Amino acid sequence: MSLTCCEARKTNASHDGTTTSFPSSALQLIALGFARVDHDAHGAVKLTPTSRALLKGEQRFELRRVLPRQGPAKVSRALLPDDLSPASVELLLRLKAWRSSEARSQSLPAYVIFHDSTLVEIARSQPQDLDALSRVSGLGATKLERYGAVLLALIAEQR
Protein backbone atom coordinates (compact mmCIF):
# COMPACT_ATOMS: atom_id res chain seq x y z
CA MET A 1 0.00 0.00 0.00
CA SER A 2 1.38 3.40 -0.92
CA LEU A 3 0.81 6.28 1.51
CA THR A 4 2.02 9.72 2.37
CA CYS A 5 2.65 10.43 6.04
CA CYS A 6 -0.64 12.32 6.35
CA GLU A 7 -2.63 9.44 4.88
CA ALA A 8 -0.87 6.97 7.17
CA ARG A 9 -1.85 9.01 10.22
CA LYS A 10 -5.50 9.12 9.15
CA THR A 11 -5.93 5.40 8.72
CA ASN A 12 -4.17 2.16 9.29
CA ALA A 13 -6.35 0.42 6.69
CA SER A 14 -5.31 -0.45 3.19
CA HIS A 15 -7.47 0.02 0.10
CA ASP A 16 -8.89 -3.51 0.31
CA GLY A 17 -10.00 -3.15 3.94
CA THR A 18 -7.22 -5.14 5.58
CA THR A 19 -5.13 -3.50 8.28
CA THR A 20 -1.45 -3.16 8.96
CA SER A 21 -0.48 -3.44 12.62
CA PHE A 22 1.54 -0.68 14.23
CA PRO A 23 4.51 -2.95 15.12
CA SER A 24 4.66 -4.13 11.52
CA SER A 25 4.51 -0.56 10.22
CA ALA A 26 7.20 0.59 12.65
CA LEU A 27 9.51 -2.25 11.66
CA GLN A 28 9.01 -1.44 8.00
CA LEU A 29 9.78 2.25 8.58
CA ILE A 30 12.95 1.25 10.42
CA ALA A 31 13.95 -1.08 7.59
CA LEU A 32 13.37 1.70 5.04
CA GLY A 33 15.56 4.10 7.06
CA PHE A 34 12.78 6.53 8.01
CA ALA A 35 13.02 5.62 11.69
CA ARG A 36 15.60 4.10 14.02
CA VAL A 37 15.70 2.46 17.42
CA ASP A 38 17.37 4.68 20.02
CA HIS A 39 18.96 2.29 22.49
CA ASP A 40 20.04 5.16 24.75
CA ALA A 41 16.36 6.11 25.13
CA HIS A 42 15.36 2.59 26.25
CA GLY A 43 14.49 1.34 22.77
CA ALA A 44 12.34 4.28 21.70
CA VAL A 45 11.67 4.55 17.96
CA LYS A 46 12.77 7.92 16.61
CA LEU A 47 12.44 9.49 13.19
CA THR A 48 15.56 10.00 11.07
CA PRO A 49 16.38 13.07 8.97
CA THR A 50 15.26 11.19 5.84
CA SER A 51 11.71 11.09 7.24
CA ARG A 52 11.32 14.85 6.77
CA ALA A 53 10.09 14.43 3.19
CA LEU A 54 7.51 11.91 4.42
CA LEU A 55 6.27 14.26 7.12
CA LYS A 56 5.88 17.08 4.60
CA GLY A 57 3.97 14.80 2.22
CA GLU A 58 6.65 15.18 -0.45
CA GLN A 59 7.51 11.50 -0.54
CA ARG A 60 5.40 8.34 -0.51
CA PHE A 61 6.26 4.98 1.00
CA GLU A 62 5.07 1.42 0.54
CA LEU A 63 3.85 -0.68 3.44
CA ARG A 64 3.81 -4.42 3.11
CA ARG A 65 0.54 -5.97 4.26
CA VAL A 66 1.09 -8.72 6.83
CA LEU A 67 -1.57 -11.42 6.60
CA PRO A 68 -2.63 -13.29 9.74
CA ARG A 69 -1.85 -17.00 9.93
CA GLN A 70 -4.70 -19.20 8.86
CA GLY A 71 -5.18 -21.84 11.58
CA PRO A 72 -2.56 -23.95 13.29
CA ALA A 73 0.70 -24.88 11.60
CA LYS A 74 0.50 -28.14 9.72
CA VAL A 75 3.05 -30.92 9.97
CA SER A 76 4.62 -31.52 6.59
CA ARG A 77 4.50 -35.17 5.64
CA ALA A 78 7.76 -34.58 3.75
CA LEU A 79 9.51 -34.28 7.13
CA LEU A 80 8.27 -37.67 8.29
CA PRO A 81 10.52 -40.77 8.18
CA ASP A 82 10.11 -42.83 5.01
CA ASP A 83 10.08 -46.20 6.77
CA LEU A 84 6.89 -45.63 8.78
CA SER A 85 3.71 -47.45 7.85
CA PRO A 86 0.60 -45.33 7.20
CA ALA A 87 -0.76 -46.35 10.63
CA SER A 88 2.52 -45.32 12.28
CA VAL A 89 2.47 -41.98 10.47
CA GLU A 90 -1.06 -41.37 11.73
CA LEU A 91 0.01 -42.27 15.28
CA LEU A 92 3.05 -39.99 15.01
CA LEU A 93 0.84 -37.06 13.95
CA ARG A 94 -1.50 -37.74 16.90
CA LEU A 95 1.49 -37.96 19.29
CA LYS A 96 2.84 -34.65 17.99
CA ALA A 97 -0.58 -32.99 18.38
CA TRP A 98 -0.82 -34.30 21.96
CA ARG A 99 2.75 -33.13 22.72
CA SER A 100 1.97 -29.67 21.36
CA SER A 101 -1.15 -29.40 23.51
CA GLU A 102 0.71 -30.68 26.57
CA ALA A 103 3.57 -28.24 26.01
CA ARG A 104 1.13 -25.31 25.71
CA SER A 105 -0.65 -26.28 28.92
CA GLN A 106 2.68 -26.41 30.78
CA SER A 107 4.12 -23.32 29.05
CA LEU A 108 7.08 -25.34 27.80
CA PRO A 109 8.65 -25.88 24.40
CA ALA A 110 7.41 -29.10 22.78
CA TYR A 111 10.88 -30.67 22.69
CA VAL A 112 11.01 -30.56 26.50
CA ILE A 113 8.03 -32.92 26.65
CA PHE A 114 9.50 -35.33 24.05
CA HIS A 115 11.97 -34.98 21.21
CA ASP A 116 10.73 -35.84 17.72
CA SER A 117 13.01 -38.89 17.60
CA THR A 118 11.34 -40.28 20.75
CA LEU A 119 7.89 -39.86 19.22
CA VAL A 120 9.06 -41.52 16.00
CA GLU A 121 10.39 -44.48 17.96
CA ILE A 122 7.11 -44.78 19.89
CA ALA A 123 5.12 -44.64 16.62
CA ARG A 124 7.41 -47.19 15.01
CA SER A 125 7.46 -49.71 17.90
CA GLN A 126 3.95 -49.07 19.29
CA PRO A 127 4.72 -50.50 22.74
CA GLN A 128 1.84 -52.31 24.49
CA ASP A 129 2.80 -51.79 28.15
CA LEU A 130 4.92 -49.62 30.45
CA ASP A 131 7.79 -52.12 30.38
CA ALA A 132 8.03 -51.97 26.58
CA LEU A 133 7.57 -48.19 26.68
CA SER A 134 10.45 -47.86 29.17
CA ARG A 135 12.85 -49.27 26.54
CA VAL A 136 12.17 -46.34 24.19
CA SER A 137 15.12 -43.93 24.05
CA GLY A 138 14.25 -40.59 25.64
CA LEU A 139 11.74 -42.02 28.11
CA GLY A 140 13.25 -42.03 31.58
CA ALA A 141 11.52 -42.96 34.82
CA THR A 142 10.10 -39.46 35.40
CA LYS A 143 8.62 -39.10 31.91
CA LEU A 144 7.38 -42.67 32.00
CA GLU A 145 5.58 -41.97 35.28
CA ARG A 146 4.23 -38.63 34.08
CA TYR A 147 3.20 -39.50 30.52
CA GLY A 148 3.27 -43.31 30.23
CA ALA A 149 -0.44 -43.94 30.71
CA VAL A 150 -1.39 -41.20 28.25
CA LEU A 151 1.03 -42.51 25.62
CA LEU A 152 -0.30 -46.05 25.99
CA ALA A 153 -3.85 -44.75 25.66
CA LEU A 154 -2.95 -42.87 22.45
CA ILE A 155 -1.34 -46.04 21.06
CA ALA A 156 -4.38 -48.15 22.03
CA GLU A 157 -6.75 -45.65 20.35
CA GLN A 158 -4.76 -46.01 17.14
CA ARG A 159 -5.45 -49.76 16.92
C-alpha positions as CSV (number, residue, x, y, z in Angstrom):
1,M,0.0,0.0,0.0
2,S,1.4,3.4,-0.9
3,L,0.8,6.3,1.5
4,T,2.0,9.7,2.4
5,C,2.6,10.4,6.0
6,C,-0.6,12.3,6.4
7,E,-2.6,9.4,4.9
8,A,-0.9,7.0,7.2
9,R,-1.8,9.0,10.2
10,K,-5.5,9.1,9.2
11,T,-5.9,5.4,8.7
12,N,-4.2,2.2,9.3
13,A,-6.4,0.4,6.7
14,S,-5.3,-0.5,3.2
15,H,-7.5,0.0,0.1
16,D,-8.9,-3.5,0.3
17,G,-10.0,-3.1,3.9
18,T,-7.2,-5.1,5.6
19,T,-5.1,-3.5,8.3
20,T,-1.4,-3.2,9.0
21,S,-0.5,-3.4,12.6
22,F,1.5,-0.7,14.2
23,P,4.5,-2.9,15.1
24,S,4.7,-4.1,11.5
25,S,4.5,-0.6,10.2
26,A,7.2,0.6,12.7
27,L,9.5,-2.3,11.7
28,Q,9.0,-1.4,8.0
29,L,9.8,2.2,8.6
30,I,13.0,1.3,10.4
31,A,13.9,-1.1,7.6
32,L,13.4,1.7,5.0
33,G,15.6,4.1,7.1
34,F,12.8,6.5,8.0
35,A,13.0,5.6,11.7
36,R,15.6,4.1,14.0
37,V,15.7,2.5,17.4
38,D,17.4,4.7,20.0
39,H,19.0,2.3,22.5
40,D,20.0,5.2,24.7
41,A,16.4,6.1,25.1
42,H,15.4,2.6,26.2
43,G,14.5,1.3,22.8
44,A,12.3,4.3,21.7
45,V,11.7,4.5,18.0
46,K,12.8,7.9,16.6
47,L,12.4,9.5,13.2
48,T,15.6,10.0,11.1
49,P,16.4,13.1,9.0
50,T,15.3,11.2,5.8
51,S,11.7,11.1,7.2
52,R,11.3,14.9,6.8
53,A,10.1,14.4,3.2
54,L,7.5,11.9,4.4
55,L,6.3,14.3,7.1
56,K,5.9,17.1,4.6
57,G,4.0,14.8,2.2
58,E,6.7,15.2,-0.4
59,Q,7.5,11.5,-0.5
60,R,5.4,8.3,-0.5
61,F,6.3,5.0,1.0
62,E,5.1,1.4,0.5
63,L,3.8,-0.7,3.4
64,R,3.8,-4.4,3.1
65,R,0.5,-6.0,4.3
66,V,1.1,-8.7,6.8
67,L,-1.6,-11.4,6.6
68,P,-2.6,-13.3,9.7
69,R,-1.9,-17.0,9.9
70,Q,-4.7,-19.2,8.9
71,G,-5.2,-21.8,11.6
72,P,-2.6,-23.9,13.3
73,A,0.7,-24.9,11.6
74,K,0.5,-28.1,9.7
75,V,3.1,-30.9,10.0
76,S,4.6,-31.5,6.6
77,R,4.5,-35.2,5.6
78,A,7.8,-34.6,3.8
79,L,9.5,-34.3,7.1
80,L,8.3,-37.7,8.3
81,P,10.5,-40.8,8.2
82,D,10.1,-42.8,5.0
83,D,10.1,-46.2,6.8
84,L,6.9,-45.6,8.8
85,S,3.7,-47.4,7.8
86,P,0.6,-45.3,7.2
87,A,-0.8,-46.3,10.6
88,S,2.5,-45.3,12.3
89,V,2.5,-42.0,10.5
90,E,-1.1,-41.4,11.7
91,L,0.0,-42.3,15.3
92,L,3.0,-40.0,15.0
93,L,0.8,-37.1,14.0
94,R,-1.5,-37.7,16.9
95,L,1.5,-38.0,19.3
96,K,2.8,-34.6,18.0
97,A,-0.6,-33.0,18.4
98,W,-0.8,-34.3,22.0
99,R,2.7,-33.1,22.7
100,S,2.0,-29.7,21.4
101,S,-1.2,-29.4,23.5
102,E,0.7,-30.7,26.6
103,A,3.6,-28.2,26.0
104,R,1.1,-25.3,25.7
105,S,-0.7,-26.3,28.9
106,Q,2.7,-26.4,30.8
107,S,4.1,-23.3,29.0
108,L,7.1,-25.3,27.8
109,P,8.6,-25.9,24.4
110,A,7.4,-29.1,22.8
111,Y,10.9,-30.7,22.7
112,V,11.0,-30.6,26.5
113,I,8.0,-32.9,26.7
114,F,9.5,-35.3,24.1
115,H,12.0,-35.0,21.2
116,D,10.7,-35.8,17.7
117,S,13.0,-38.9,17.6
118,T,11.3,-40.3,20.7
119,L,7.9,-39.9,19.2
120,V,9.1,-41.5,16.0
121,E,10.4,-44.5,18.0
122,I,7.1,-44.8,19.9
123,A,5.1,-44.6,16.6
124,R,7.4,-47.2,15.0
125,S,7.5,-49.7,17.9
126,Q,4.0,-49.1,19.3
127,P,4.7,-50.5,22.7
128,Q,1.8,-52.3,24.5
129,D,2.8,-51.8,28.1
130,L,4.9,-49.6,30.4
131,D,7.8,-52.1,30.4
132,A,8.0,-52.0,26.6
133,L,7.6,-48.2,26.7
134,S,10.5,-47.9,29.2
135,R,12.8,-49.3,26.5
136,V,12.2,-46.3,24.2
137,S,15.1,-43.9,24.1
138,G,14.2,-40.6,25.6
139,L,11.7,-42.0,28.1
140,G,13.3,-42.0,31.6
141,A,11.5,-43.0,34.8
142,T,10.1,-39.5,35.4
143,K,8.6,-39.1,31.9
144,L,7.4,-42.7,32.0
145,E,5.6,-42.0,35.3
146,R,4.2,-38.6,34.1
147,Y,3.2,-39.5,30.5
148,G,3.3,-43.3,30.2
149,A,-0.4,-43.9,30.7
150,V,-1.4,-41.2,28.3
151,L,1.0,-42.5,25.6
152,L,-0.3,-46.1,26.0
153,A,-3.8,-44.7,25.7
154,L,-3.0,-42.9,22.5
155,I,-1.3,-46.0,21.1
156,A,-4.4,-48.1,22.0
157,E,-6.8,-45.7,20.4
158,Q,-4.8,-46.0,17.1
159,R,-5.4,-49.8,16.9
